[in-house]
C-alpha cells in the first residue's frame, strides 16, 4: 500500500531543534501552524553553497514548503516570514525550554488549534519587557490545557469553591485538596495562587508562587529524562541571577 504524499506550501512555522544528518543535511523538528510538530530533512542545508542554514534557526519566523510520505518529510522551500526574535541570557534559555517542552509533549502531525499562536505570544513576551516568569507560567498553563491536561483552578476535590486564604496541596490528577498549611508535602499553594492562574493575565506574584506547581503538573507528561534546559537555568542560579524559570534544583 503506497502512502499518499502530504504536501505543505509556505506553511508558517518555527524550528524547534536541528541536528546534523549525513554529510551536508539537517534533520529538523518544526512547529507548524496547521500541521503541528513535523519532522523534515533539509538536504544540503549544511553545504557551503546553501543559503538555508542561516534561516533554519530557532525563533526565526519561517514559511516552509515540504512533502511527506512517511514519518519524515523533505523540505522543499524555506523563506523568512518576519524578523527573528532576539532572546538573550535567561530569556534565551526560556525560549529553548519552551522548545524542549514542545518536543517532549507533542506527537508528530497532531495539530492543536491555537498552540502556534500561544508559542508566538510567548516569543513576543520574552523578546519584550514582560516578566519572564509571567510569560512562562502562562505558556505552561495554556499548553497543558490545549493538550487536554488542563488544571482545575476554580473548585477543590470536594467541589467546593477555592478560598483565597486556604492552603491546598495540588495533585495534577485530582485537583486541589485543602491542607492545614504550607509544610505539607507535595506542591502546596494558597487558593489565591490557583485563582490567579485561572486569570487570562497572570501576575508576577502568581507566576512565582506557582512555579513548583506547574513543574509537578508537567512532569508526568515530560518523562523521566531531565530537561537539558534545566542545566542551563542552573548555571544562572549558581551565578546569583534571579531564578524565574523552571526549578533547576530537581533536574
Backbone as CSV, one residue per row, in Angstrom:
resi,resn,N_x,N_y,N_z,CA_x,CA_y,CA_z,C_x,C_y,C_z
1,UNK,0.847,-1.192,0.000,0.000,0.000,0.000,0.888,1.249,0.000
2,UNK,0.709,2.120,-0.967,1.514,3.321,-1.095,0.925,4.450,-0.250
3,UNK,1.756,5.063,0.539,1.310,6.193,1.349,1.172,7.425,0.481
4,UNK,0.034,8.089,0.574,-0.181,9.288,-0.210,0.704,10.424,0.306
5,UNK,1.320,11.192,-0.588,2.156,12.307,-0.135,1.318,13.383,0.545
6,UNK,1.916,14.022,1.515,1.260,15.102,2.236,2.093,16.351,2.011
7,UNK,1.533,17.290,1.265,2.270,18.494,0.893,1.860,19.665,1.774
8,UNK,2.805,20.553,1.987,2.530,21.836,2.642,3.227,22.914,1.834
9,UNK,2.536,24.021,1.638,3.092,25.109,0.829,3.157,26.386,1.646
10,UNK,4.374,26.867,1.877,4.629,28.115,2.601,3.847,28.157,3.924
11,UNK,3.974,27.069,4.667,3.317,26.925,5.963,4.085,27.705,7.031
12,UNK,3.409,28.566,7.811,4.103,29.256,8.907,4.664,28.255,9.910
13,UNK,5.892,28.492,10.341,6.497,27.563,11.282,7.727,28.135,11.957
14,UNK,8.183,27.407,12.991,9.403,27.726,13.723,10.225,26.451,13.877
15,UNK,11.532,26.590,13.846,12.427,25.474,14.103,12.507,25.250,15.608
16,UNK,12.226,24.030,16.042,12.371,23.679,17.448,13.739,23.081,17.749
17,UNK,14.276,22.325,16.783,15.548,21.628,17.016,16.123,21.197,15.671
18,UNK,17.454,21.177,15.583,18.134,20.666,14.391,19.263,19.750,14.823
19,UNK,19.599,18.810,13.955,20.816,18.016,14.153,21.358,17.583,12.805
20,UNK,22.669,17.398,12.778,23.342,17.051,11.531,22.878,15.685,11.029
21,UNK,22.813,15.563,9.708,22.392,14.311,9.077,23.264,14.086,7.849
22,UNK,23.909,12.950,7.837,24.840,12.628,6.756,25.875,13.748,6.606
23,UNK,26.375,13.961,5.397,27.490,14.893,5.237,27.058,16.355,5.220
24,UNK,25.936,16.641,4.577,25.592,18.054,4.360,24.149,18.411,4.717
25,UNK,23.413,17.483,5.312,21.988,17.720,5.545,21.684,17.964,7.018
26,UNK,20.444,18.360,7.271,19.964,18.585,8.628,18.644,17.850,8.832
27,UNK,18.441,17.328,10.032,17.138,16.846,10.459,16.496,17.948,11.297
28,UNK,15.277,18.307,10.952,14.580,19.417,11.598,13.364,18.925,12.366
29,UNK,13.138,19.528,13.515,11.854,19.407,14.206,11.214,20.784,14.142
30,UNK,10.013,20.835,13.585,9.352,22.104,13.279,8.003,22.165,13.989
31,UNK,7.682,23.326,14.536,6.320,23.593,14.978,5.637,24.386,13.877
32,UNK,4.637,23.791,13.253,3.904,24.472,12.184,2.509,24.843,12.667
33,UNK,1.929,25.830,12.025,0.621,26.316,12.465,-0.489,25.303,12.223
34,UNK,-0.528,24.691,11.050,-1.657,23.834,10.681,-1.394,22.347,10.838
35,UNK,-0.128,21.947,10.892,0.214,20.525,10.929,0.823,20.092,12.252
36,UNK,0.984,21.020,13.198,1.593,20.661,14.467,3.094,20.460,14.325
37,UNK,3.607,19.552,15.097,5.043,19.243,15.052,5.317,18.307,13.875
38,UNK,6.285,18.658,13.056,6.642,17.828,11.904,8.150,17.626,11.879
39,UNK,8.581,16.482,11.368,9.988,16.188,11.165,10.329,16.312,9.692
40,UNK,11.390,17.039,9.375,11.769,17.290,7.992,13.264,17.051,7.789
41,UNK,13.606,16.645,6.587,15.004,16.547,6.178,15.305,17.730,5.265
42,UNK,16.313,18.497,5.636,16.766,19.623,4.803,18.045,19.179,4.101
43,UNK,17.893,18.673,2.896,19.039,18.108,2.171,19.966,19.235,1.687
44,UNK,21.240,19.045,1.954,22.238,20.001,1.508,22.290,21.289,2.305
45,UNK,21.540,21.353,3.422,21.464,22.619,4.166,22.793,23.008,4.794
46,UNK,23.686,22.051,4.993,24.973,22.352,5.627,26.102,22.508,4.610
47,UNK,25.766,22.452,3.337,26.804,22.637,2.318,27.205,24.112,2.250
48,UNK,28.386,24.378,1.737,28.894,25.749,1.692,28.039,26.660,0.811
49,UNK,27.418,26.103,-0.181,26.639,26.908,-1.110,25.196,27.136,-0.646
50,UNK,24.785,26.431,0.385,23.393,26.525,0.819,23.127,27.837,1.546
51,UNK,21.979,28.429,1.259,21.528,29.631,1.953,20.512,29.308,3.046
52,UNK,20.177,28.012,3.187,19.136,27.641,4.138,19.612,27.670,5.580
53,UNK,20.884,27.290,5.804,21.350,27.118,7.177,21.157,28.382,8.010
54,UNK,21.353,29.541,7.412,21.179,30.789,8.147,19.741,31.042,8.550
55,UNK,18.790,30.445,7.827,17.376,30.615,8.158,16.883,29.563,9.142
56,UNK,17.469,28.381,9.107,16.959,27.269,9.901,17.478,27.349,11.329
57,UNK,17.055,28.402,12.012,17.471,28.681,13.372,16.239,28.869,14.264
58,UNK,16.358,28.552,15.554,15.224,28.790,16.457,14.832,30.263,16.490
59,UNK,13.550,30.498,16.706,12.969,31.823,16.936,12.943,32.692,15.683
60,UNK,13.170,32.107,14.526,13.058,32.807,13.246,11.726,32.427,12.608
61,UNK,10.779,33.363,12.454,9.536,33.023,11.758,9.831,32.614,10.321
62,UNK,9.230,31.499,9.901,9.512,30.935,8.585,8.226,30.606,7.844
63,UNK,8.366,30.511,6.529,7.343,29.917,5.659,8.013,28.727,4.991
64,UNK,7.473,27.529,5.247,8.127,26.307,4.782,7.210,25.518,3.860
65,UNK,7.814,24.921,2.856,7.103,24.001,1.972,7.791,22.641,2.048
66,UNK,6.991,21.585,2.129,7.570,20.236,2.195,6.619,19.202,1.620
67,UNK,7.177,18.023,1.409,6.386,16.858,1.001,6.737,15.706,1.921
68,UNK,5.706,15.052,2.486,5.903,13.922,3.395,5.217,12.684,2.842
69,UNK,5.896,11.560,2.977,5.291,10.265,2.669,5.288,9.340,3.885
70,UNK,6.243,9.526,4.768,6.334,8.721,5.973,6.447,9.620,7.182
71,UNK,7.251,9.185,8.148,7.387,9.960,9.374,8.131,11.262,9.147
72,UNK,9.115,11.239,8.242,9.911,12.434,7.958,9.578,12.953,6.567
73,UNK,9.437,14.279,6.455,9.185,14.894,5.161,10.463,15.489,4.599
74,UNK,10.380,15.914,3.360,11.516,16.542,2.680,11.222,18.030,2.514
75,UNK,12.074,18.859,3.087,11.919,20.307,2.948,12.210,20.693,1.501
76,UNK,11.300,21.453,0.904,11.463,21.837,-0.488,11.760,23.327,-0.651
77,UNK,11.279,24.122,0.294,11.475,25.571,0.191,11.348,26.182,1.575
78,UNK,12.135,27.219,1.845,12.017,27.942,3.103,12.292,29.410,2.847
79,UNK,11.454,30.254,3.454,11.599,31.696,3.317,11.409,32.338,4.680
80,UNK,12.078,33.463,4.936,11.804,34.185,6.189,10.386,34.744,6.160
81,UNK,9.726,34.726,7.307,8.363,35.242,7.403,8.275,36.354,8.441
82,UNK,9.372,36.994,8.711,9.414,38.067,9.687,10.803,38.155,10.280
83,UNK,10.978,39.131,11.131,12.273,39.301,11.786,12.419,38.282,12.907
84,UNK,13.624,37.748,13.114,13.820,36.792,14.218,13.617,37.465,15.568
85,UNK,13.180,36.679,16.527,13.043,37.180,17.892,14.416,37.121,18.555
86,UNK,14.866,38.249,19.081,16.167,38.325,19.717,16.010,38.049,21.210
87,UNK,16.472,36.888,21.633,16.400,36.487,23.029,17.816,36.366,23.568
88,UNK,18.044,36.914,24.758,19.378,36.906,25.339,19.321,36.414,26.776
89,UNK,20.452,35.881,27.242,20.581,35.481,28.631,19.551,34.444,29.033
90,UNK,18.952,34.656,30.202,17.942,33.709,30.695,16.750,33.617,29.762
91,UNK,16.410,34.700,29.083,15.257,34.660,28.183,15.528,33.751,26.980
92,UNK,16.761,33.669,26.565,17.120,32.699,25.525,16.922,31.276,26.055
93,UNK,17.365,31.026,27.270,17.168,29.702,27.868,15.675,29.388,27.984
94,UNK,14.865,30.385,28.343,13.423,30.164,28.456,12.808,29.814,27.104
95,UNK,13.287,30.445,26.025,12.813,30.070,24.700,13.193,28.645,24.355
96,UNK,14.422,28.249,24.678,14.861,26.875,24.427,14.090,25.884,25.295
97,UNK,13.756,26.303,26.521,12.936,25.465,27.405,11.562,25.204,26.780
98,UNK,10.946,26.244,26.232,9.645,26.067,25.578,9.768,25.107,24.402
99,UNK,10.843,25.237,23.622,11.051,24.316,22.502,11.180,22.873,22.987
100,UNK,11.917,22.694,24.078,12.106,21.345,24.606,10.790,20.768,25.127
101,UNK,9.981,21.604,25.783,8.663,21.140,26.214,7.836,20.643,25.033
102,UNK,7.823,21.403,23.946,7.028,21.020,22.784,7.535,19.718,22.179
103,UNK,8.845,19.526,22.157,9.404,18.279,21.631,8.990,17.086,22.485
104,UNK,8.930,17.278,23.791,8.574,16.182,24.699,7.075,15.887,24.692
105,UNK,6.259,16.933,24.592,4.819,16.756,24.796,4.014,16.539,23.520
106,UNK,4.549,16.963,22.377,3.765,16.876,21.144,4.136,15.642,20.341
107,UNK,3.118,14.955,19.846,3.339,13.916,18.849,3.460,14.547,17.474
108,UNK,4.002,13.811,16.541,4.165,14.335,15.192,2.819,14.420,14.476
109,UNK,2.642,15.503,13.742,1.455,15.738,12.911,0.165,15.561,13.702
110,UNK,0.164,16.119,14.897,-1.024,16.118,15.760,-1.307,17.569,16.132
111,UNK,-1.935,18.314,15.223,-2.098,19.759,15.456,-3.078,20.053,16.585
112,UNK,-2.807,21.113,17.303,-3.689,21.594,18.368,-4.003,23.054,18.054
113,UNK,-5.224,23.334,17.616,-5.571,24.707,17.225,-5.252,25.710,18.329
114,UNK,-4.571,26.765,17.951,-4.226,27.813,18.889,-2.839,27.693,19.471
115,UNK,-2.224,26.501,19.406,-0.910,26.319,20.023,0.153,27.184,19.350
116,UNK,0.121,27.260,18.033,1.113,28.076,17.317,1.035,29.531,17.780
117,UNK,-0.180,30.028,17.956,-0.352,31.415,18.385,0.140,31.614,19.820
118,UNK,-0.083,30.626,20.699,0.422,30.724,22.070,1.949,30.747,22.077
119,UNK,2.552,29.947,21.227,4.015,29.937,21.143,4.524,31.285,20.622
120,UNK,3.867,31.799,19.621,4.253,33.107,19.087,4.117,34.192,20.158
121,UNK,3.040,34.140,20.929,2.852,35.114,22.015,3.964,34.996,23.054
122,UNK,4.391,33.769,23.335,5.479,33.578,24.292,6.759,34.233,23.800
123,UNK,7.106,34.014,22.532,8.329,34.609,21.995,8.251,36.133,22.020
124,UNK,7.090,36.675,21.693,6.934,38.130,21.749,7.136,38.632,23.167
125,UNK,6.582,37.919,24.152,6.716,38.336,25.546,8.169,38.257,26.006
126,UNK,8.874,37.180,25.635,10.264,37.017,26.046,11.167,38.053,25.390
127,UNK,10.793,38.485,24.182,11.605,39.478,23.473,11.335,40.893,23.951
128,UNK,10.279,41.072,24.739,9.921,42.403,25.215,10.189,42.503,26.715
129,UNK,9.394,43.286,27.417,9.656,43.529,28.834,8.698,42.788,29.753
130,UNK,7.892,41.870,29.214,7.014,41.072,30.067,7.885,40.251,31.020
131,UNK,7.569,40.234,32.326,8.362,39.416,33.248,8.471,37.970,32.755
132,UNK,9.670,37.452,32.826,9.934,36.116,32.289,9.040,35.056,32.927
133,UNK,8.865,35.125,34.251,8.048,34.135,34.934,6.595,34.188,34.469
134,UNK,6.076,35.379,34.235,4.703,35.538,33.760,4.532,34.889,32.387
135,UNK,5.476,35.133,31.489,5.401,34.555,30.154,5.437,33.029,30.202
136,UNK,6.322,32.482,31.026,6.471,31.025,31.087,5.271,30.345,31.719
137,UNK,4.795,30.875,32.859,3.660,30.214,33.518,2.421,30.235,32.626
138,UNK,2.192,31.348,31.930,1.046,31.393,31.033,1.164,30.381,29.918
139,UNK,2.372,30.234,29.358,2.563,29.266,28.274,2.394,27.843,28.785
140,UNK,2.970,27.535,29.940,2.837,26.182,30.502,1.371,25.844,30.760
141,UNK,0.651,26.766,31.373,-0.764,26.547,31.661,-1.558,26.313,30.380
142,UNK,-1.351,27.173,29.383,-2.109,27.063,28.143,-1.727,25.808,27.368
143,UNK,-0.454,25.420,27.408,-0.022,24.200,26.724,-0.711,22.982,27.324
144,UNK,-0.739,22.876,28.641,-1.425,21.754,29.279,-2.906,21.739,28.910
145,UNK,-3.532,22.902,28.899,-4.945,22.960,28.551,-5.213,22.514,27.128
146,UNK,-4.386,22.951,26.177,-4.585,22.583,24.779,-4.370,21.093,24.541
147,UNK,-3.508,20.475,25.358,-3.242,19.045,25.203,-4.252,18.177,25.954
148,UNK,-5.201,18.805,26.645,-6.218,18.052,27.366,-5.867,17.752,28.808
149,UNK,-4.836,18.419,29.350,-4.404,18.196,30.724,-4.599,19.447,31.577
150,UNK,-5.590,20.225,31.263,-5.792,21.492,31.951,-6.006,21.325,33.449
151,UNK,-5.545,22.309,34.214,-5.656,22.259,35.668,-7.025,22.753,36.131
152,UNK,-7.541,22.125,37.200,-8.785,22.586,37.823,-8.444,23.760,38.724
153,UNK,-8.913,24.943,38.374,-8.481,26.160,39.051,-9.645,26.973,39.622
154,UNK,-10.774,26.335,39.836,-11.923,27.048,40.391,-12.485,26.371,41.645
155,UNK,-12.427,25.027,41.680,-13.040,24.292,42.790,-12.073,23.214,43.268
156,UNK,-12.232,22.797,44.526,-11.356,21.770,45.073,-11.902,20.380,44.780
157,UNK,-11.249,19.350,45.332,-11.650,17.970,45.043,-13.007,17.614,45.638
158,UNK,-13.496,18.422,46.568,-14.832,18.202,47.137,-15.884,19.045,46.417
159,UNK,-15.476,19.684,45.325,-16.332,20.540,44.514,-16.753,21.810,45.236
160,UNK,-15.968,22.208,46.228,-16.214,23.479,46.895,-15.384,24.565,46.215
161,UNK,-15.892,25.806,46.175,-15.118,26.895,45.577,-13.795,27.100,46.314
162,UNK,-12.747,27.402,45.583,-11.459,27.666,46.195,-11.532,28.938,47.038
163,UNK,-10.885,28.891,48.193,-10.857,30.025,49.119,-9.474,30.666,49.014
164,UNK,-9.394,31.955,48.719,-8.084,32.596,48.512,-7.095,32.395,49.648
165,UNK,-7.576,32.395,50.901,-6.661,32.309,52.048,-6.357,30.871,52.476
166,UNK,-7.004,29.896,51.862,-6.813,28.492,52.231,-5.571,27.927,51.531
167,UNK,-4.840,27.044,52.240,-3.731,26.320,51.619,-4.258,25.041,50.985
168,UNK,-3.687,24.693,49.813,-4.105,23.488,49.101,-2.874,22.711,48.634
169,UNK,-2.962,21.398,48.773,-1.984,20.542,48.103,-2.581,20.163,46.750
170,UNK,-1.804,20.381,45.689,-2.366,20.177,44.355,-1.842,18.874,43.763
171,UNK,-2.768,17.969,43.487,-2.470,16.719,42.778,-2.964,16.904,41.348
172,UNK,-2.061,16.902,40.339,-2.494,17.155,38.958,-3.551,16.183,38.457
173,UNK,-3.616,14.981,39.043,-4.608,14.001,38.591,-5.952,14.158,39.294
174,UNK,-5.981,14.875,40.433,-7.206,15.011,41.206,-7.649,16.455,41.389
175,UNK,-6.691,17.339,41.619,-7.035,18.732,41.846,-6.521,19.214,43.187
176,UNK,-7.168,20.256,43.709,-6.724,20.922,44.923,-7.389,20.314,46.150
177,UNK,-6.559,19.934,47.134,-7.054,19.349,48.373,-6.680,20.264,49.535
178,UNK,-7.651,20.715,50.336,-7.334,21.614,51.458,-6.381,20.953,52.445
179,UNK,-5.388,21.728,52.927,-4.445,21.253,53.941,-4.274,22.345,54.984
180,UNK,-3.629,21.958,56.091,-3.520,22.888,57.218,-2.553,24.026,56.955
181,UNK,-1.505,23.764,56.170,-0.516,24.819,55.965,0.530,24.426,54.948
182,UNK,1.504,25.306,54.694,2.475,25.099,53.619,3.492,24.002,53.904
183,UNK,3.552,23.487,55.152,4.548,22.476,55.465,4.160,21.091,54.939
184,UNK,2.962,20.923,54.418,2.522,19.654,53.849,3.393,19.292,52.654
185,UNK,3.661,17.994,52.492,4.472,17.555,51.353,3.711,17.721,50.038
186,UNK,4.476,17.825,48.981,3.883,17.998,47.663,3.777,19.460,47.303
187,UNK,3.361,19.767,46.070,3.181,21.173,45.695,2.005,21.778,46.465
188,UNK,2.311,22.744,47.334,1.292,23.364,48.189,1.238,24.856,47.873
189,UNK,0.056,25.348,47.599,-0.126,26.762,47.265,-1.382,27.276,47.950
190,UNK,-1.482,28.587,48.040,-2.701,29.192,48.560,-3.747,29.252,47.456
191,UNK,-4.984,29.318,47.885,-6.072,29.384,46.916,-5.947,30.562,45.973
192,UNK,-5.408,31.682,46.479,-5.270,32.858,45.634,-4.329,32.603,44.456
193,UNK,-3.356,31.706,44.647,-2.452,31.376,43.546,-3.175,30.593,42.462
194,UNK,-3.985,29.626,42.857,-4.755,28.858,41.876,-5.756,29.747,41.156
195,UNK,-6.432,30.593,41.882,-7.383,31.508,41.259,-6.668,32.483,40.332
196,UNK,-5.466,32.905,40.720,-4.685,33.791,39.865,-4.262,33.118,38.575
197,UNK,-3.955,31.820,38.646,-3.588,31.077,37.432,-4.757,30.982,36.450
198,UNK,-5.967,31.078,36.960,-7.145,30.990,36.089,-7.408,32.279,35.329
199,UNK,-6.764,33.369,35.745,-6.971,34.654,35.083,-6.253,34.678,33.728
200,UNK,-6.831,35.369,32.734,-6.167,35.440,31.421,-4.755,35.996,31.498
201,UNK,-4.557,37.021,32.328,-3.236,37.618,32.513,-2.769,37.292,33.917
202,UNK,-1.650,36.578,34.029,-1.111,36.150,35.317,-0.235,37.269,35.898
203,UNK,-0.349,37.517,37.181,0.515,38.492,37.818,1.877,37.865,38.096
204,UNK,2.869,38.729,38.349,4.198,38.211,38.639,4.207,37.442,39.956
205,UNK,3.440,37.888,40.937,3.374,37.172,42.214,2.800,35.771,42.027
206,UNK,1.733,35.665,41.234,1.152,34.353,40.950,2.137,33.470,40.194
207,UNK,2.833,34.054,39.232,3.790,33.289,38.437,4.892,32.702,39.309
208,UNK,5.413,33.491,40.233,6.468,32.996,41.116,5.940,31.915,42.048
209,UNK,4.743,32.131,42.621,4.192,31.200,43.602,3.788,29.873,42.977
210,UNK,3.541,29.848,41.684,3.031,28.637,41.029,4.103,27.858,40.278
211,UNK,5.366,28.250,40.394,6.422,27.599,39.616,6.502,26.103,39.901
212,UNK,6.591,25.722,41.180,6.728,24.311,41.511,5.456,23.532,41.191
213,UNK,4.302,24.193,41.343,3.036,23.552,40.962,3.033,23.206,39.479
214,UNK,3.446,24.146,38.630,3.440,23.883,37.198,4.469,22.815,36.833
215,UNK,5.580,22.793,37.535,6.573,21.761,37.278,5.983,20.386,37.578
216,UNK,5.270,20.264,38.708,4.650,18.991,39.068,3.575,18.588,38.060
217,UNK,2.847,19.561,37.547,1.797,19.264,36.576,2.375,18.789,35.237
218,UNK,3.528,19.321,34.867,4.155,18.945,33.600,4.901,17.622,33.679
219,UNK,5.420,17.287,34.858,6.331,16.160,34.993,5.793,14.832,34.436
220,UNK,4.538,14.443,34.707,4.065,13.162,34.180,4.081,13.073,32.660
221,UNK,4.049,14.198,31.983,4.000,14.216,30.527,5.379,14.391,29.898
222,UNK,6.348,14.815,30.703,7.708,15.010,30.208,8.483,13.710,30.186
223,UNK,8.245,12.844,31.180,9.009,11.617,31.288,10.132,11.762,32.304
224,UNK,10.927,10.697,32.447,11.948,10.652,33.494,13.249,11.331,33.096
225,UNK,13.496,11.494,31.804,14.748,12.149,31.396,14.707,13.628,31.774
226,UNK,15.728,14.119,32.478,15.738,15.541,32.852,15.757,16.429,31.606
227,UNK,15.114,17.561,31.696,15.181,18.535,30.613,16.577,19.136,30.557
228,UNK,17.157,19.198,29.383,18.508,19.733,29.238,18.565,21.213,29.607
229,UNK,17.476,21.931,29.352,17.491,23.366,29.642,17.524,23.644,31.137
230,UNK,17.140,22.691,31.978,17.237,22.927,33.421,18.693,23.063,33.850
231,UNK,19.592,22.386,33.137,21.010,22.551,33.438,21.454,23.985,33.130
232,UNK,20.934,24.544,32.058,21.287,25.925,31.711,20.731,26.899,32.740
233,UNK,19.492,26.660,33.198,18.943,27.512,34.258,19.804,27.427,35.512
234,UNK,20.320,26.219,35.784,21.145,26.036,36.961,22.392,26.901,36.952
235,UNK,22.955,27.148,35.777,24.142,27.996,35.681,23.821,29.428,36.086
236,UNK,22.640,29.909,35.699,22.255,31.270,36.087,22.008,31.361,37.584
237,UNK,21.410,30.303,38.172,21.165,30.288,39.605,22.476,30.292,40.369
238,UNK,23.458,29.514,39.879,24.759,29.451,40.551,25.465,30.801,40.526
239,UNK,25.194,31.602,39.488,25.817,32.917,39.376,25.089,33.975,40.181
240,UNK,23.969,33.584,40.784,23.235,34.535,41.608,22.171,35.302,40.859
241,UNK,21.891,34.933,39.595,20.838,35.604,38.848,19.477,35.154,39.361
242,UNK,18.445,36.003,39.289,17.108,35.610,39.745,16.628,34.381,39.005
243,UNK,16.018,33.479,39.744,15.541,32.231,39.150,14.048,32.312,38.909
244,UNK,13.666,32.768,37.713,12.239,32.867,37.376,11.769,31.678,36.559
245,UNK,12.695,30.854,36.112,12.334,29.763,35.211,11.964,28.498,35.966
246,UNK,11.877,27.381,35.250,11.581,26.101,35.884,12.636,25.776,36.931
247,UNK,12.226,25.093,37.975,13.165,24.777,39.049,14.329,23.963,38.541
248,UNK,15.547,24.411,38.864,16.734,23.674,38.475,17.229,22.794,39.605
249,UNK,16.628,22.899,40.782,17.108,22.145,41.925,16.819,20.664,41.780
250,UNK,15.828,20.296,40.966,15.412,18.900,40.868,15.735,18.310,39.497
251,UNK,16.672,18.852,38.779,16.983,18.395,37.430,17.434,16.945,37.447
